[in-house]
Amino acid sequence: MTKPLVFLMGRTPVFVPVDRRYGRNHMWAQEGNGGFRLGLSAYAVRLLGDVRHVEWSVKEGDAADEGMPLGYVEASKATSDLYAPIAGRVEAIDAEVLARPSLVNTNPYDAGWLLSMSGDGQPLLSPEQYLAHLEAAWPLAQRLLKGQAGRQP
């Protein structure tokens, strides 16, 4: 297995596996069986805190446009909408994560997958592109985490 890339969130490393692609919305997408299995990146999980609840506004078989709201996640630090990183059809929703949302915290890249979709993966980023995206977005994320966004210097 190839070593993952590493992004430092301050002093905390988060791993970016190189066997999948990524949405700008911090969802990973692993291609297989004619579609993509999707989940939250370790970066997203770290920002959100402990995931406690996942709720879907779509069901299996529904069509989704890229950027369309699919549902939301409630976590210890934030509640966040989940958006489709690609256009396609919802093929499966992970019933295990609905029953045990903590799987997203403990194993975001395997057992903590959220749903699978068929569709075109063209808008997805390579692991290297996603790492560059994290590096570019991190200064704003830090300000938001510290509650300094929008304050005058």
N, CA, C and O atoms as a GROMACS GRO file, in nm:
protein
  612
    1MET      N    1   0.085  -0.118   0.000
    1MET     CA    2   0.000   0.000   0.000
    1MET      C    3   0.090   0.125   0.000
    1MET      O    4   0.190   0.130   0.071
    2THR      N    5   0.053   0.222  -0.079
    2THR     CA    6   0.128   0.347  -0.088
    2THR      C    7   0.101   0.432   0.034
    2THR      O    8  -0.012   0.438   0.084
    3LYS      N    9   0.206   0.498   0.083
    3LYS     CA   10   0.192   0.583   0.200
    3LYS      C   11   0.100   0.701   0.169
    3LYS      O   12   0.107   0.759   0.061
    4PRO      N   13   0.014   0.737   0.266
    4PRO     CA   14  -0.073   0.853   0.245
    4PRO      C   15   0.007   0.983   0.252
    4PRO      O   16   0.117   0.988   0.309
    5LEU      N   17  -0.049   1.086   0.194
    5LEU     CA   18   0.005   1.221   0.212
    5LEU      C   19  -0.037   1.269   0.351
    5LEU      O   20  -0.134   1.218   0.408
    6VAL      N   21   0.033   1.365   0.404
    6VAL     CA   22   0.004   1.416   0.538
    6VAL      C   23  -0.012   1.568   0.531
    6VAL      O   24   0.070   1.637   0.471
    7PHE      N   25  -0.119   1.617   0.593
    7PHE     CA   26  -0.140   1.761   0.608
    7PHE      C   27  -0.140   1.791   0.758
    7PHE      O   28  -0.206   1.721   0.835
    8LEU      N   29  -0.067   1.894   0.798
    8LEU     CA   30  -0.064   1.932   0.939
    8LEU      C   31  -0.166   2.041   0.967
    8LEU      O   32  -0.158   2.152   0.914
    9MET      N   33  -0.263   2.008   1.053
    9MET     CA   34  -0.360   2.106   1.103
    9MET      C   35  -0.302   2.156   1.234
    9MET      O   36  -0.332   2.103   1.341
   10GLY      N   37  -0.220   2.259   1.225
   10GLY     CA   38  -0.144   2.300   1.342
   10GLY      C   39  -0.040   2.192   1.367
   10GLY      O   40   0.047   2.168   1.283
   11ARG      N   41  -0.048   2.128   1.482
   11ARG     CA   42   0.044   2.019   1.514
   11ARG      C   43  -0.018   1.882   1.488
   11ARG      O   44   0.049   1.780   1.504
   12THR      N   45  -0.144   1.879   1.449
   12THR     CA   46  -0.214   1.752   1.431
   12THR      C   47  -0.206   1.706   1.286
   12THR      O   48  -0.253   1.776   1.197
   13PRO      N   49  -0.148   1.589   1.262
   13PRO     CA   50  -0.144   1.538   1.125
   13PRO      C   51  -0.277   1.475   1.086
   13PRO      O   52  -0.338   1.403   1.164
   14VAL      N   53  -0.322   1.503   0.964
   14VAL     CA   54  -0.436   1.431   0.906
   14VAL      C   55  -0.385   1.366   0.777
   14VAL      O   56  -0.305   1.423   0.704
   15PHE      N   57  -0.434   1.246   0.753
   15PHE     CA   58  -0.385   1.167   0.642
   15PHE      C   59  -0.476   1.180   0.521
   15PHE      O   60  -0.598   1.188   0.533
   16VAL      N   61  -0.413   1.181   0.404
   16VAL     CA   62  -0.482   1.190   0.276
   16VAL      C   63  -0.441   1.066   0.196
   16VAL      O   64  -0.338   1.068   0.129
   17PRO      N   65  -0.521   0.958   0.204
   17PRO     CA   66  -0.486   0.839   0.128
   17PRO      C   67  -0.477   0.869  -0.022
   17PRO      O   68  -0.556   0.948  -0.075
   18VAL      N   69  -0.381   0.806  -0.089
   18VAL     CA   70  -0.359   0.833  -0.231
   18VAL      C   71  -0.436   0.738  -0.323
   18VAL      O   72  -0.422   0.746  -0.445
   19ASP      N   73  -0.516   0.648  -0.265
   19ASP     CA   74  -0.593   0.553  -0.346
   19ASP      C   75  -0.734   0.600  -0.376
   19ASP      O   76  -0.820   0.520  -0.413
   20ARG      N   77  -0.758   0.728  -0.362
   20ARG     CA   78  -0.890   0.786  -0.390
   20ARG      C   79  -0.874   0.930  -0.433
   20ARG      O   80  -0.764   0.985  -0.432
   21ARG      N   81  -0.986   0.992  -0.472
   21ARG     CA   82  -0.987   1.132  -0.512
   21ARG      C   83  -1.073   1.209  -0.412
   21ARG      O   84  -1.135   1.150  -0.324
   22TYR      N   85  -1.075   1.341  -0.428
   22TYR     CA   86  -1.136   1.425  -0.326
   22TYR      C   87  -1.219   1.537  -0.386
   22TYR      O   88  -1.185   1.593  -0.491
   23GLY      N   89  -1.328   1.570  -0.317
   23GLY     CA   90  -1.407   1.686  -0.353
   23GLY      C   91  -1.356   1.807  -0.277
   23GLY      O   92  -1.296   1.793  -0.170
   24ARG      N   93  -1.379   1.925  -0.331
   24ARG     CA   94  -1.340   2.048  -0.261
   24ARG      C   95  -1.418   2.064  -0.130
   24ARG      O   96  -1.381   2.143  -0.044
   25ASN      N   97  -1.527   1.987  -0.117
   25ASN     CA   98  -1.610   1.991   0.004
   25ASN      C   99  -1.559   1.893   0.110
   25ASN      O  100  -1.631   1.865   0.206
   26HIS      N  101  -1.438   1.842   0.094
   26HIS     CA  102  -1.372   1.755   0.191
   26HIS      C  103  -1.436   1.618   0.203
   26HIS      O  104  -1.433   1.555   0.309
   27MET      N  105  -1.493   1.571   0.091
   27MET     CA  106  -1.538   1.433   0.083
   27MET      C  107  -1.438   1.357  -0.004
   27MET      O  108  -1.390   1.409  -0.105
   28TRP      N  109  -1.409   1.234   0.036
   28TRP     CA  110  -1.326   1.148  -0.048
   28TRP      C  111  -1.416   1.064  -0.137
   28TRP      O  112  -1.533   1.041  -0.105
   29ALA      N  113  -1.361   1.018  -0.248
   29ALA     CA  114  -1.435   0.936  -0.344
   29ALA      C  115  -1.342   0.824  -0.392
   29ALA      O  116  -1.237   0.850  -0.451
   30GLN      N  117  -1.383   0.701  -0.366
   30GLN     CA  118  -1.304   0.586  -0.408
   30GLN      C  119  -1.381   0.514  -0.517
   30GLN      O  120  -1.494   0.469  -0.497
   31GLU      N  121  -1.316   0.504  -0.634
   31GLU     CA  122  -1.383   0.446  -0.750
   31GLU      C  123  -1.385   0.294  -0.741
   31GLU      O  124  -1.288   0.232  -0.698
   32GLY      N  125  -1.498   0.236  -0.783
   32GLY     CA  126  -1.512   0.091  -0.788
   32GLY      C  127  -1.654   0.053  -0.823
   32GLY      O  128  -1.747   0.127  -0.793
   33ASN      N  129  -1.672  -0.062  -0.885
   33ASN     CA  130  -1.804  -0.114  -0.921
   33ASN      C  131  -1.888  -0.013  -1.000
   33ASN      O  132  -2.009  -0.003  -0.977
   34GLY      N  133  -1.826   0.061  -1.091
   34GLY     CA  134  -1.900   0.154  -1.176
   34GLY      C  135  -1.943   0.282  -1.108
   34GLY      O  136  -2.026   0.355  -1.163
   35GLY      N  137  -1.890   0.312  -0.991
   35GLY     CA  138  -1.929   0.433  -0.921
   35GLY      C  139  -1.824   0.472  -0.820
   35GLY      O  140  -1.709   0.430  -0.828
   36PHE      N  141  -1.866   0.553  -0.724
   36PHE     CA  142  -1.775   0.605  -0.622
   36PHE      C  143  -1.835   0.584  -0.484
   36PHE      O  144  -1.952   0.618  -0.461
   37ARG      N  145  -1.757   0.530  -0.394
   37ARG     CA  146  -1.794   0.527  -0.252
   37ARG      C  147  -1.742   0.658  -0.194
   37ARG      O  148  -1.628   0.696  -0.219
   38LEU      N  149  -1.826   0.728  -0.116
   38LEU     CA  150  -1.794   0.861  -0.066
   38LEU      C  151  -1.794   0.864   0.087
   38LEU      O  152  -1.869   0.793   0.153
   39GLY      N  153  -1.708   0.948   0.141
   39GLY     CA  154  -1.704   0.968   0.285
   39GLY      C  155  -1.638   1.100   0.317
   39GLY      O  156  -1.594   1.172   0.227
   40LEU      N  157  -1.630   1.133   0.444
   40LEU     CA  158  -1.566   1.257   0.489
   40LEU      C  159  -1.417   1.235   0.508
   40LEU      O  160  -1.375   1.133   0.564
   41SER      N  161  -1.337   1.330   0.463
   41SER     CA  162  -1.192   1.320   0.483
   41SER      C  163  -1.159   1.339   0.632
   41SER      O  164  -1.239   1.393   0.708
   42ALA      N  165  -1.042   1.293   0.671
   42ALA     CA  166  -0.997   1.311   0.809
   42ALA      C  167  -0.991   1.459   0.845
   42ALA      O  168  -1.016   1.496   0.960
   43TYR      N  169  -0.960   1.544   0.748
   43TYR     CA  170  -0.958   1.690   0.770
   43TYR      C  171  -1.098   1.737   0.811
   43TYR      O  172  -1.112   1.811   0.908
   44ALA      N  173  -1.201   1.694   0.736
   44ALA     CA  174  -1.338   1.734   0.768
   44ALA      C  175  -1.379   1.685   0.905
   44ALA      O  176  -1.440   1.758   0.983
   45VAL      N  177  -1.346   1.560   0.935
   45VAL     CA  178  -1.382   1.503   1.065
   45VAL      C  179  -1.314   1.581   1.177
   45VAL      O  180  -1.375   1.607   1.281
   46ARG      N  181  -1.190   1.618   1.157
   46ARG     CA  182  -1.116   1.693   1.259
   46ARG      C  183  -1.180   1.831   1.281
   46ARG      O  184  -1.190   1.876   1.394
   47LEU      N  185  -1.224   1.897   1.174
   47LEU     CA  186  -1.290   2.028   1.187
   47LEU      C  187  -1.425   2.015   1.256
   47LEU      O  188  -1.461   2.100   1.339
   48LEU      N  189  -1.500   1.911   1.223
   48LEU     CA  190  -1.635   1.893   1.276
   48LEU      C  191  -1.636   1.848   1.422
   48LEU      O  192  -1.728   1.882   1.497
   49GLY      N  193  -1.537   1.772   1.461
   49GLY     CA  194  -1.539   1.709   1.592
   49GLY      C  195  -1.606   1.573   1.582
   49GLY      O  196  -1.624   1.521   1.472
   50ASP      N  197  -1.643   1.516   1.695
   50ASP     CA  198  -1.702   1.382   1.696
   50ASP      C  199  -1.837   1.383   1.625
   50ASP      O  200  -1.930   1.451   1.668
   51VAL      N  201  -1.847   1.306   1.518
   51VAL     CA  202  -1.974   1.293   1.445
   51VAL      C  203  -2.070   1.214   1.532
   51VAL      O  204  -2.038   1.106   1.581
   52ARG      N  205  -2.191   1.270   1.549
   52ARG     CA  206  -2.292   1.209   1.636
   52ARG      C  207  -2.417   1.167   1.562
   52ARG      O  208  -2.491   1.080   1.610
   53HIS      N  209  -2.442   1.227   1.446
   53HIS     CA  210  -2.567   1.197   1.374
   53HIS      C  211  -2.547   1.230   1.226
   53HIS      O  212  -2.487   1.332   1.192
   54VAL      N  213  -2.598   1.143   1.141
   54VAL     CA  214  -2.600   1.166   0.996
   54VAL      C  215  -2.744   1.154   0.950
   54VAL      O  216  -2.813   1.058   0.985
   55GLU      N  217  -2.790   1.250   0.872
   55GLU     CA  218  -2.927   1.252   0.822
   55GLU      C  219  -2.924   1.278   0.671
   55GLU      O  220  -2.852   1.367   0.625
   56TRP      N  221  -3.000   1.200   0.596
   56TRP     CA  222  -3.003   1.214   0.449
   56TRP      C  223  -3.134   1.274   0.403
   56TRP      O  224  -3.241   1.240   0.455
   57SER      N  225  -3.128   1.364   0.304
   57SER     CA  226  -3.248   1.418   0.239
   57SER      C  227  -3.270   1.349   0.105
   57SER      O  228  -3.365   1.380   0.034
   58VAL      N  229  -3.181   1.256   0.069
   58VAL     CA  230  -3.193   1.176  -0.053
   58VAL      C  231  -3.209   1.030  -0.014
   58VAL      O  232  -3.182   0.991   0.099
   59LYS      N  233  -3.254   0.951  -0.111
   59LYS     CA  234  -3.264   0.807  -0.088
   59LYS      C  235  -3.199   0.735  -0.206
   59LYS      O  236  -3.170   0.796  -0.309
   60GLU      N  237  -3.177   0.609  -0.191
   60GLU     CA  238  -3.116   0.530  -0.298
   60GLU      C  239  -3.201   0.543  -0.424
   60GLU      O  240  -3.323   0.534  -0.420
   61GLY      N  241  -3.132   0.564  -0.536
   61GLY     CA  242  -3.200   0.580  -0.665
   61GLY      C  243  -3.220   0.725  -0.705
   61GLY      O  244  -3.249   0.752  -0.822
   62ASP      N  245  -3.207   0.818  -0.611
   62ASP     CA  246  -3.225   0.960  -0.643
   62ASP      C  247  -3.109   1.013  -0.727
   62ASP      O  248  -2.994   0.974  -0.708
   63ALA      N  249  -3.142   1.102  -0.820
   63ALA     CA  250  -3.040   1.172  -0.898
   63ALA      C  251  -2.993   1.292  -0.817
   63ALA      O  252  -3.069   1.352  -0.741
   64ALA      N  253  -2.866   1.327  -0.835
   64ALA     CA  254  -2.810   1.443  -0.764
   64ALA      C  255  -2.719   1.520  -0.859
   64ALA      O  256  -2.639   1.461  -0.931
   65ASP      N  257  -2.732   1.650  -0.858
   65ASP     CA  258  -2.641   1.737  -0.932
   65ASP      C  259  -2.521   1.766  -0.843
   65ASP      O  260  -2.531   1.764  -0.720
   66GLU      N  261  -2.407   1.794  -0.905
   66GLU     CA  262  -2.289   1.834  -0.829
   66GLU      C  263  -2.324   1.957  -0.746
   66GLU      O  264  -2.382   2.053  -0.797
   67GLY      N  265  -2.289   1.955  -0.617
   67GLY     CA  266  -2.318   2.066  -0.528
   67GLY      C  267  -2.454   2.063  -0.463
   67GLY      O  268  -2.484   2.148  -0.378
   68MET      N  269  -2.538   1.966  -0.500
   68MET     CA  270  -2.672   1.955  -0.442
   68MET      C  271  -2.664   1.905  -0.297
   68MET      O  272  -2.585   1.816  -0.267
   69PRO      N  273  -2.745   1.963  -0.208
   69PRO     CA  274  -2.747   1.912  -0.070
   69PRO      C  275  -2.799   1.768  -0.067
   69PRO      O  276  -2.899   1.735  -0.130
   70LEU      N  277  -2.729   1.684   0.008
   70LEU     CA  278  -2.767   1.544   0.021
   70LEU      C  279  -2.822   1.513   0.160
   70LEU      O  280  -2.898   1.418   0.178
   71GLY      N  281  -2.784   1.594   0.257
   71GLY     CA  282  -2.820   1.571   0.396
   71GLY      C  283  -2.731   1.656   0.483
   71GLY      O  284  -2.677   1.758   0.440
   72TYR      N  285  -2.715   1.611   0.608
   72TYR     CA  286  -2.629   1.686   0.698
   72TYR      C  287  -2.569   1.593   0.802
   72TYR      O  288  -2.613   1.479   0.820
   73VAL      N  289  -2.467   1.644   0.869
   73VAL     CA  290  -2.400   1.572   0.976
   73VAL      C  291  -2.397   1.663   1.098
   73VAL      O  292  -2.366   1.782   1.088
   74GLU      N  293  -2.429   1.606   1.215
   74GLU     CA  294  -2.418   1.677   1.342
   74GLU      C  295  -2.296   1.623   1.414
   74GLU      O  296  -2.279   1.502   1.426
   75ALA      N  297  -2.213   1.713   1.464
   75ALA     CA  298  -2.092   1.673   1.534
   75ALA      C  299  -2.073   1.762   1.657
   75ALA      O  300  -2.150   1.855   1.680
   76SER      N  301  -1.971   1.732   1.735
   76SER     CA  302  -1.950   1.804   1.861
   76SER      C  303  -1.916   1.951   1.841
   76SER      O  304  -1.949   2.033   1.927
   77LYS      N  305  -1.851   1.986   1.731
   77LYS     CA  306  -1.812   2.125   1.708
   77LYS      C  307  -1.902   2.198   1.610
   77LYS      O  308  -1.908   2.321   1.612
   78ALA      N  309  -1.972   2.125   1.524
   78ALA     CA  310  -2.051   2.192   1.419
   78ALA      C  311  -2.154   2.098   1.360
   78ALA      O  312  -2.142   1.975   1.370
   79THR      N  313  -2.254   2.156   1.300
   79THR     CA  314  -2.347   2.084   1.213
   79THR      C  315  -2.318   2.134   1.072
   79THR      O  316  -2.305   2.254   1.050
   80SER      N  317  -2.308   2.042   0.978
   80SER     CA  318  -2.270   2.081   0.843
   80SER      C  319  -2.355   2.008   0.740
   80SER      O  320  -2.381   1.888   0.752
   81ASP      N  321  -2.397   2.082   0.639
   81ASP     CA  322  -2.464   2.020   0.526
   81ASP      C  323  -2.364   1.936   0.448
   81ASP      O  324  -2.244   1.967   0.446
   82LEU      N  325  -2.414   1.831   0.385
   82LEU     CA  326  -2.332   1.746   0.299
   82LEU      C  327  -2.380   1.766   0.156
   82LEU      O  328  -2.499   1.756   0.127
   83TYR      N  329  -2.288   1.796   0.066
   83TYR     CA  330  -2.319   1.826  -0.073
   83TYR      C  331  -2.257   1.720  -0.164
   83TYR      O  332  -2.150   1.666  -0.134
   84ALA      N  333  -2.323   1.693  -0.274
   84ALA     CA  334  -2.272   1.596  -0.371
   84ALA      C  335  -2.145   1.649  -0.436
   84ALA      O  336  -2.147   1.757  -0.495
   85PRO      N  337  -2.034   1.576  -0.427
   85PRO     CA  338  -1.910   1.621  -0.490
   85PRO      C  339  -1.908   1.594  -0.641
   85PRO      O  340  -1.823   1.647  -0.713
   86ILE      N  341  -2.002   1.512  -0.687
   86ILE     CA  342  -2.016   1.481  -0.830
   86ILE      C  343  -2.164   1.477  -0.864
   86ILE      O  344  -2.249   1.468  -0.776
   87ALA      N  345  -2.194   1.484  -0.992
   87ALA     CA  346  -2.331   1.463  -1.039
   87ALA      C  347  -2.349   1.314  -1.066
   87ALA      O  348  -2.257   1.248  -1.115
   88GLY      N  349  -2.465   1.262  -1.033
   88GLY     CA  350  -2.490   1.120  -1.057
   88GLY      C  351  -2.614   1.072  -0.985
   88GLY      O  352  -2.707   1.148  -0.959
   89ARG      N  353  -2.614   0.944  -0.954
   89ARG     CA  354  -2.728   0.880  -0.888
   89ARG      C  355  -2.679   0.817  -0.757
   89ARG      O  356  -2.573   0.756  -0.751
   90VAL      N  357  -2.759   0.833  -0.652
   90VAL     CA  358  -2.728   0.770  -0.523
   90VAL      C  359  -2.755   0.621  -0.538
   90VAL      O  360  -2.869   0.580  -0.563
   91GLU      N  361  -2.652   0.541  -0.524
   91GLU     CA  362  -2.664   0.396  -0.539
   91GLU      C  363  -2.687   0.325  -0.406
   91GLU      O  364  -2.763   0.228  -0.400
   92ALA      N  365  -2.622   0.372  -0.300
   92ALA     CA  366  -2.636   0.307  -0.169
   92ALA      C  367  -2.605   0.409  -0.060
   92ALA      O  368  -2.524   0.500  -0.078
   93ILE      N  369  -2.671   0.390   0.053
   93ILE     CA  370  -2.645   0.468   0.174
   93ILE      C  371  -2.598   0.369   0.279
   93ILE      O  372  -2.658   0.264   0.297
   94ASP      N  373  -2.490   0.403   0.348
   94ASP     CA  374  -2.432   0.312   0.447
   94ASP      C  375  -2.519   0.306   0.572
   94ASP      O  376  -2.518   0.398   0.654
   95ALA      N  377  -2.594   0.198   0.586
   95ALA     CA  378  -2.684   0.179   0.700
   95ALA      C  379  -2.605   0.168   0.830
   95ALA      O  380  -2.655   0.206   0.936
   96GLU      N  381  -2.484   0.115   0.824
   96GLU     CA  382  -2.401   0.102   0.945
   96GLU      C  383  -2.370   0.239   1.006
   96GLU      O  384  -2.374   0.256   1.128
   97VAL      N  385  -2.338   0.336   0.920
   97VAL     CA  386  -2.307   0.471   0.970
   97VAL      C  387  -2.433   0.538   1.025
   97VAL      O  388  -2.425   0.614   1.122
   98LEU      N  389  -2.548   0.511   0.965
   98LEU     CA  390  -2.671   0.567   1.020
   98LEU      C  391  -2.695   0.513   1.161
   98LEU      O  392  -2.739   0.586   1.249
   99ALA      N  393  -2.667   0.385   1.182
   99ALA     CA  394  -2.686   0.323   1.313
   99ALA      C  395  -2.574   0.358   1.411
   99ALA      O  396  -2.598   0.371   1.531
  100ARG      N  397  -2.452   0.374   1.358
  100ARG     CA  398  -2.335   0.402   1.443
  100ARG      C  399  -2.250   0.512   1.380
  100ARG      O  400  -2.146   0.483   1.320
  101PRO      N  401  -2.293   0.639   1.391
  101PRO     CA  402  -2.220   0.750   1.329
  101PRO      C  403  -2.075   0.762   1.375
  101PRO      O  404  -1.993   0.821   1.305
  102SER      N  405  -2.042   0.708   1.491
  102SER     CA  406  -1.905   0.716   1.542
  102SER      C  407  -1.806   0.645   1.450
  102SER      O  408  -1.686   0.668   1.462
  103LEU      N  409  -1.853   0.560   1.359
  103LEU     CA  410  -1.763   0.497   1.261
  103LEU      C  411  -1.691   0.601   1.177
  103LEU      O  412  -1.578   0.579   1.134
  104VAL      N  413  -1.756   0.715   1.154
  104VAL     CA  414  -1.693   0.824   1.077
  104VAL      C  415  -1.572   0.878   1.153
  104VAL      O  416  -1.473   0.917   1.092
  105ASN      N  417  -1.580   0.880   1.286
  105ASN     CA  418  -1.471   0.932   1.368
  105ASN      C  419  -1.354   0.834   1.374
  105ASN      O  420  -1.238   0.874   1.363
  106THR      N  421  -1.384   0.707   1.390
  106THR     CA  422  -1.281   0.607   1.415
  106THR      C  423  -1.221   0.550   1.288
  106THR      O  424  -1.107   0.504   1.289
  107ASN      N  425  -1.295   0.551   1.177
  107ASN     CA  426  -1.248   0.489   1.055
  107ASN      C  427  -1.306   0.559   0.932
  107ASN      O  428  -1.381   0.499   0.856
  108PRO      N  429  -1.272   0.688   0.913
  108PRO     CA  430  -1.338   0.765   0.807
  108PRO      C  431  -1.313   0.714   0.665
  108PRO      O  432  -1.393   0.739   0.576
  109TYR      N  433  -1.203   0.642   0.644
  109TYR     CA  434  -1.169   0.598   0.508
  109TYR      C  435  -1.211   0.455   0.476
  109TYR      O  436  -1.185   0.408   0.365
  110ASP      N  437  -1.273   0.386   0.568
  110ASP     CA  438  -1.319   0.250   0.541
  110ASP      C  439  -1.461   0.232   0.593
  110ASP      O  440  -1.558   0.262   0.522
  111ALA      N  441  -1.475   0.183   0.716
  111ALA     CA  442  -1.607   0.153   0.772
  111ALA      C  443  -1.694   0.278   0.784
  111ALA      O  444  -1.817   0.267   0.792
  112GLY      N  445  -1.634   0.396   0.786
  112GLY     CA  446  -1.709   0.520   0.802
  112GLY      C  447  -1.753   0.585   0.672
  112GLY      O  448  -1.781   0.705   0.669
  113TRP      N  449  -1.759   0.507   0.562
  113TRP     CA  450  -1.807   0.564   0.436
  113TRP      C  451  -1.954   0.603   0.453
  113TRP      O  452  -2.024   0.547   0.537
  114LEU      N  453  -2.001   0.699   0.373
  114LEU     CA  454  -2.135   0.753   0.388
  114LEU      C  455  -2.235   0.701   0.286
  114LEU      O  456  -2.342   0.652   0.322
  115LEU      N  457  -2.199   0.710   0.158
  115LEU     CA  458  -2.289   0.667   0.052
  115LEU      C  459  -2.208   0.638  -0.073
  115LEU      O  460  -2.090   0.674  -0.081
  116SER      N  461  -2.271   0.574  -0.170
  116SER     CA  462  -2.206   0.555  -0.299
  116SER      C  463  -2.294   0.616  -0.408
  116SER      O  464  -2.417   0.616  -0.400
  117MET      N  465  -2.225   0.666  -0.509
  117MET     CA  466  -2.293   0.730  -0.622
  117MET      C  467  -2.230   0.683  -0.752
  117MET      O  468  -2.110   0.659  -0.759
  118SER      N  469  -2.313   0.670  -0.855
  118SER     CA  470  -2.261   0.654  -0.990
  118SER      C  471  -2.249   0.794  -1.048
  118SER      O  472  -2.318   0.886  -1.004
  119GLY      N  473  -2.162   0.811  -1.144
  119GLY     CA  474  -2.147   0.942  -1.205
  119GLY      C  475  -2.006   0.965  -1.254
  119GLY      O  476  -1.920   0.878  -1.244
  120ASP      N  477  -1.986   1.082  -1.307
  120ASP     CA  478  -1.858   1.121  -1.365
  120ASP      C  479  -1.770   1.184  -1.257
  120ASP      O  480  -1.811   1.282  -1.194
  121GLY      N  481  -1.652   1.130  -1.235
  121GLY     CA  482  -1.562   1.181  -1.134
  121GLY      C  483  -1.475   1.296  -1.179
  121GLY      O  484  -1.381   1.332  -1.108
  122GLN      N  485  -1.503   1.354  -1.295
  122GLN     CA  486  -1.419   1.460  -1.352
  122GLN      C  487  -1.394   1.575  -1.256
  122GLN      O  488  -1.282   1.625  -1.252
  123PRO      N  489  -1.494   1.622  -1.176
  123PRO     CA  490  -1.465   1.737  -1.090
  123PRO      C  491  -1.378   1.706  -0.967
  123PRO      O  492  -1.339   1.797  -0.895
  124LEU      N  493  -1.348   1.579  -0.944
  124LEU     CA  494  -1.272   1.541  -0.825
  124LEU      C  495  -1.125   1.574  -0.838
  124LEU      O  496  -1.070   1.576  -0.948
  125LEU      N  497  -1.061   1.601  -0.725
  125LEU     CA  498  -0.920   1.636  -0.719
  125LEU      C  499  -0.835   1.512  -0.694
  125LEU      O  500  -0.878   1.418  -0.628
  126SER      N  501  -0.714   1.514  -0.747
  126SER     CA  502  -0.617   1.410  -0.713
  126SER      C  503  -0.575   1.431  -0.568
  126SER      O  504  -0.600   1.539  -0.513
  127PRO      N  505  -0.512   1.333  -0.504
  127PRO     CA  506  -0.464   1.355  -0.367
  127PRO      C  507  -0.370   1.475  -0.356
  127PRO      O  508  -0.377   1.551  -0.259
  128GLU      N  509  -0.284   1.493  -0.454
  128GLU     CA  510  -0.191   1.606  -0.452
  128GLU      C  511  -0.265   1.740  -0.467
  128GLU      O  512  -0.231   1.838  -0.401
  129GLN      N  513  -0.366   1.743  -0.554
  129GLN     CA  514  -0.446   1.864  -0.569
  129GLN      C  515  -0.524   1.894  -0.442
  129GLN      O  516  -0.539   2.010  -0.403
  130TYR      N  517  -0.575   1.788  -0.378
  130TYR     CA  518  -0.649   1.808  -0.253
  130TYR      C  519  -0.557   1.862  -0.143
  130TYR      O  520  -0.597   1.950  -0.067
  131LEU      N  521  -0.437   1.811  -0.135
  131LEU     CA  522  -0.340   1.860  -0.037
  131LEU      C  523  -0.313   2.010  -0.060
  131LEU      O  524  -0.307   2.087   0.036
  132ALA      N  525  -0.298   2.050  -0.186
  132ALA     CA  526  -0.278   2.192  -0.218
  132ALA      C  527  -0.403   2.272  -0.179
  132ALA      O  528  -0.391   2.385  -0.131
  133HIS      N  529  -0.521   2.216  -0.200
  133HIS     CA  530  -0.647   2.280  -0.161
  133HIS      C  531  -0.651   2.302  -0.009
  133HIS      O  532  -0.691   2.409   0.037
  134LEU      N  533  -0.609   2.201   0.068
  134LEU     CA  534  -0.606   2.213   0.213
  134LEU      C  535  -0.509   2.323   0.256
  134LEU      O  536  -0.539   2.403   0.345
  135GLU      N  537  -0.393   2.325   0.193
  135GLU     CA  538  -0.293   2.426   0.227
  135GLU      C  539  -0.346   2.566   0.200
  135GLU      O  540  -0.321   2.658   0.279
  136ALA      N  541  -0.419   2.584   0.090
  136ALA     CA  542  -0.474   2.715   0.056
  136ALA      C  543  -0.589   2.754   0.150
  136ALA      O  544  -0.605   2.872   0.181
  137ALA      N  545  -0.668   2.657   0.194
  137ALA     CA  546  -0.786   2.685   0.277
  137ALA      C  547  -0.754   2.694   0.425
  137ALA      O  548  -0.834   2.749   0.501
  138TRP      N  549  -0.641   2.642   0.468
  138TRP     CA  550  -0.610   2.634   0.610
  138TRP      C  551  -0.604   2.770   0.681
  138TRP      O  552  -0.655   2.778   0.793
  139PRO      N  553  -0.546   2.875   0.624
  139PRO     CA  554  -0.545   3.004   0.696
  139PRO      C  555  -0.686   3.053   0.731
  139PRO      O  556  -0.708   3.101   0.843
  140LEU      N  557  -0.782   3.042   0.640
  140LEU     CA  558  -0.919   3.082   0.670
  140LEU      C  559  -0.980   2.990   0.775
  140LEU      O  560  -1.046   3.037   0.868
  141ALA      N  561  -0.957   2.861   0.763
  141ALA     CA  562  -1.010   2.766   0.862
  141ALA      C  563  -0.957   2.799   1.001
  141ALA      O  564  -1.032   2.792   1.099
  142GLN      N  565  -0.830   2.834   1.011
  142GLN     CA  566  -0.774   2.870   1.141
  142GLN      C  567  -0.842   2.993   1.200
  142GLN      O  568  -0.874   2.996   1.319
  143ARG      N  569  -0.865   3.093   1.116
  143ARG     CA  570  -0.933   3.214   1.165
  143ARG      C  571  -1.074   3.182   1.211
  143ARG      O  572  -1.120   3.232   1.314
  144LEU      N  573  -1.144   3.098   1.135
  144LEU     CA  574  -1.280   3.059   1.173
  144LEU      C  575  -1.279   2.980   1.304
  144LEU      O  576  -1.364   3.002   1.391
  145LEU      N  577  -1.184   2.890   1.317
  145LEU     CA  578  -1.173   2.811   1.440
  145LEU      C  579  -1.145   2.898   1.561
  145LEU      O  580  -1.191   2.868   1.671
  146LYS      N  581  -1.070   3.003   1.541
  146LYS     CA  582  -1.036   3.094   1.651
  146LYS      C  583  -1.140   3.202   1.670
  146LYS      O  584  -1.128   3.286   1.759
  147GLY      N  585  -1.244   3.202   1.586
  147GLY     CA  586  -1.351   3.301   1.599
  147GLY      C  587  -1.312   3.439   1.557
  147GLY      O  588  -1.371   3.538   1.603
  148GLN      N  589  -1.211   3.448   1.468
  148GLN     CA  590  -1.162   3.579   1.429
  148GLN      C  591  -1.209   3.624   1.292
  148GLN      O  592  -1.176   3.734   1.249
  149ALA      N  593  -1.285   3.541   1.224
  149ALA     CA  594  -1.331   3.582   1.089
  149ALA      C  595  -1.422   3.703   1.101
  149ALA      O  596  -1.511   3.707   1.186
  150GLY      N  597  -1.400   3.800   1.017
  150GLY     CA  598  -1.484   3.918   1.014
  150GLY      C  599  -1.448   4.025   1.114
  150GLY      O  600  -1.509   4.132   1.113
  151ARG      N  601  -1.351   4.001   1.203
  151ARG     CA  602  -1.310   4.102   1.300
  151ARG      C  603  -1.212   4.199   1.236
  151ARG      O  604  -1.132   4.161   1.150
  152GLN      N  605  -1.218   4.322   1.278
  152GLN     CA  606  -1.125   4.422   1.231
  152GLN      C  607  -0.994   4.409   1.308
  152GLN      O  608  -0.997   4.387   1.429
  153PRO      N  609  -0.879   4.422   1.242
  153PRO     CA  610  -0.750   4.413   1.313
  153PRO      C  611  -0.729   4.528   1.408
  153PRO      O  612  -0.626   4.534   1.475
   0.00000   0.00000   0.00000
